[in-house]
């Protein structure tokens, strides 16, 4: 998108916005490409983050002493757009690259799912949302699909036996229909407009039993958003605003992409600032509290950390991305076990929030990597995050 106005070959469009190099600009300007709905903060409830002493990261290294990678090289090699480190309630490192700044929302991709996972806990506490309920008892429109007999818990934990391949590099099949339905890809000449809520009917086949292995299916999260809207009679964006964004004291409005009929892309379309995502992450440090207010029930935060099924994870889709790492997935969050447990949300192209609750440490990293999901980028990102954790613990 430079110079401005851009020439044809530099113009970011609906057809190229997730491809390099266009995503270096588009990921922080999504609302200019895809229709979006505002998630309002409350200016009267902003909770300031203190500016703490700058962390000494000069000894950050990845790899052997000879040829070890520095912090700046790591950030460059993982196509970082922003990095923020929060220790306690203090910002000890904050860095922005290229298009990014502290007030500019950046797409979270699948970290959007993790935000929904916290909202679910709020609605459970209110008696509105029952994880044991059958999906079709709330959304009868998907009866006769692969979601027959699936529960909301199956969707929350990505254990629904729905036949859907999360292949981000595919050039055909259900995932392309999914992108067009959510308004993320353009229609070809002569194609009829589609929408998210009609898309679920296309998922008619199962590939296993509900409640079995971890099976990552992004449409599950969009369906959960529809469930929440149906149960409350409110738009998803307004629910996030009322129960999360305003109560956490967000500095800025967020927004979420919507399809042509206004259905939200809960699985990946939420866009927020680095600082506000850090506020979301810190809920794990405070057991869901912000000041004197219990924003997310403490029991739900504990459930995320302790109630996932390790065996389901080990038989699931992402075991090769995290080889040898003891983990589980619960309520749309990943949890790493061990001496220093960590909970985190991850999204394609390098969106991350990592929280080490016992160390009161939150790390947010936004990126615009050239590939959506890549084992080398994932491994390199984890190495850098672990190096930061060691330095800051």
RADA-V233470 format. One record per backbone hydrogen bond with DSSP energy under -0.5 kcal/mol. CO is the residue of the C=O (numbers start at 1). NH is the residue of the N-H. E is the energy in kcal/mol with one decimal. If there is no record, write none. Layout:
co = <CO	CO>
nh = <NH	NH>
e = <E	E>
This chain:
co = <7	7	8	13	13	16	19	21	22	22	23	25	26	27	29	30	30	35	37	38	39	41	42	43	46	48	50	50	55	57	62	65	65	69	70	71	72	73	74	75	76	79	81	82	83	84	85	85	85	86	87	89	90	90	91	92	93	95	97	101	103	106	108	109	110	110	111	112	113	114	115	116	117	118	119	120	121	122	123	123	124	128	129	130	131	133	134	134	135	135	139	140	142	145	147	150	151	152	153	154	154	155	156	158	159	159	160	161	161	162	164	165	166	167	173	173	174	175	176	177	178	179	179	179	180	181	188	195	196	198	199	200	202	203	205	209	214	215	217	218	218	219	220	221	222	223	224	225	226	227	228	229	235	236	237	238	239	240	240	241	244	245	246	249	254	255	256	257	259	263	264	265	265	267	268	269	270	271	272	273	274	275	276	277	278	279	280	281	282	282	283	286	288	288	290	293	293	297	297	298	299	300	301	302	303	308	309	310	311	312	313	316	318	318	320	322	324	325	326	328	330	333	334	335	335	336	338	342	343	344	345	347	347	349	351	352	353	354	355	355	356	356	357	360	361	362	363	364	365	366	366	372	374	375	376	377	378	379	380	381	382	383	384	385	386	387	388	389>
nh = <10	11	11	16	17	19	23	24	25	26	27	28	29	107	32	33	34	258	256	40	254	43	45	46	48	50	52	91	57	60	69	67	68	62	74	75	76	77	78	80	79	368	97	366	95	364	87	92	93	362	90	50	87	92	52	55	85	83	100	104	105	272	111	112	113	114	115	116	117	118	119	120	121	122	123	124	125	126	128	129	127	130	131	133	153	152	137	138	138	139	142	143	145	148	150	135	155	156	157	159	160	158	332	215	211	212	162	207	208	164	166	167	168	170	176	177	178	179	180	181	182	183	184	185	183	196	191	199	200	201	202	203	204	146	163	212	317	217	220	221	222	223	224	225	226	227	228	229	230	231	232	233	239	240	241	242	243	244	245	246	248	250	249	47	39	271	37	265	262	259	266	268	269	113	109	257	108	255	106	277	278	279	280	281	282	283	283	284	285	286	288	289	295	296	293	290	295	300	301	302	303	304	305	306	307	310	313	314	315	214	316	319	321	322	323	325	326	327	337	335	333	330	344	328	337	342	341	336	355	334	353	350	351	369	347	365	345	363	343	357	359	361	360	88	356	86	354	84	352	81	82	349	378	379	380	381	382	383	384	385	386	387	388	389	390	391	392	393>
e = <-1.3	-0.8	-0.8	-0.7	-1.5	-2.3	-1.8	-1.6	-1.5	-2.3	-1.7	-1.2	-2.3	-2.6	-1.8	-2.4	-2.8	-2.6	-2.3	-0.6	-2.8	-0.5	-2.7	-0.7	-0.8	-0.5	-0.9	-3.2	-1.1	-1.8	-2.8	-0.7	-1.1	-1.4	-2.5	-2.7	-2.1	-2.9	-1.4	-2.7	-1.5	-2.4	-2.6	-2.1	-2.5	-2.6	-0.5	-2.4	-1.2	-2.6	-1.6	-2.0	-2.7	-0.7	-1.5	-2.8	-2.9	-2.4	-2.1	-1.5	-0.6	-2.1	-2.1	-2.1	-1.0	-0.7	-1.4	-1.8	-2.0	-1.3	-2.0	-2.4	-1.0	-1.4	-2.2	-2.1	-2.0	-1.4	-2.2	-1.4	-1.6	-0.5	-0.6	-2.1	-2.5	-2.1	-1.0	-0.6	-1.4	-2.7	-2.0	-2.0	-1.7	-1.6	-2.0	-2.7	-1.5	-2.8	-2.2	-3.4	-0.5	-1.2	-1.2	-3.8	-3.3	-0.8	-2.0	-0.9	-0.6	-0.9	-0.7	-2.2	-0.9	-1.5	-1.0	-1.6	-2.5	-1.9	-2.2	-2.2	-1.9	-0.5	-2.7	-1.0	-0.7	-0.6	-2.4	-1.2	-1.1	-0.9	-2.4	-1.3	-1.7	-3.2	-2.6	-1.3	-1.3	-0.6	-1.8	-1.5	-1.2	-2.4	-1.8	-1.9	-1.7	-2.3	-2.4	-2.1	-2.5	-2.6	-1.9	-2.3	-2.0	-2.5	-2.0	-2.8	-2.6	-1.8	-3.0	-2.5	-2.6	-2.0	-1.3	-1.6	-3.1	-3.3	-3.1	-2.6	-1.7	-2.4	-1.5	-1.3	-2.9	-0.5	-0.7	-1.3	-3.0	-1.9	-2.8	-1.9	-2.0	-1.7	-1.7	-2.5	-2.1	-0.5	-1.3	-1.8	-1.0	-1.8	-3.1	-1.0	-1.8	-1.8	-2.0	-2.7	-1.1	-0.6	-1.7	-2.4	-2.1	-2.0	-1.6	-1.9	-2.5	-0.8	-1.7	-2.5	-1.3	-2.2	-2.1	-0.7	-1.2	-1.1	-0.6	-1.8	-0.6	-0.6	-2.9	-2.6	-1.4	-2.6	-2.9	-1.8	-0.5	-2.0	-0.6	-3.5	-2.5	-2.6	-2.0	-1.2	-1.7	-2.1	-2.5	-2.3	-2.1	-2.8	-2.4	-0.7	-1.3	-1.5	-1.6	-2.5	-2.4	-3.2	-3.0	-2.4	-2.3	-3.3	-1.7	-2.6	-2.5	-2.5	-2.6	-2.6	-2.2	-2.2	-2.1	-2.5	-2.7	-1.9	-2.2	-2.6	-2.1	-2.0	-2.2	-1.5>
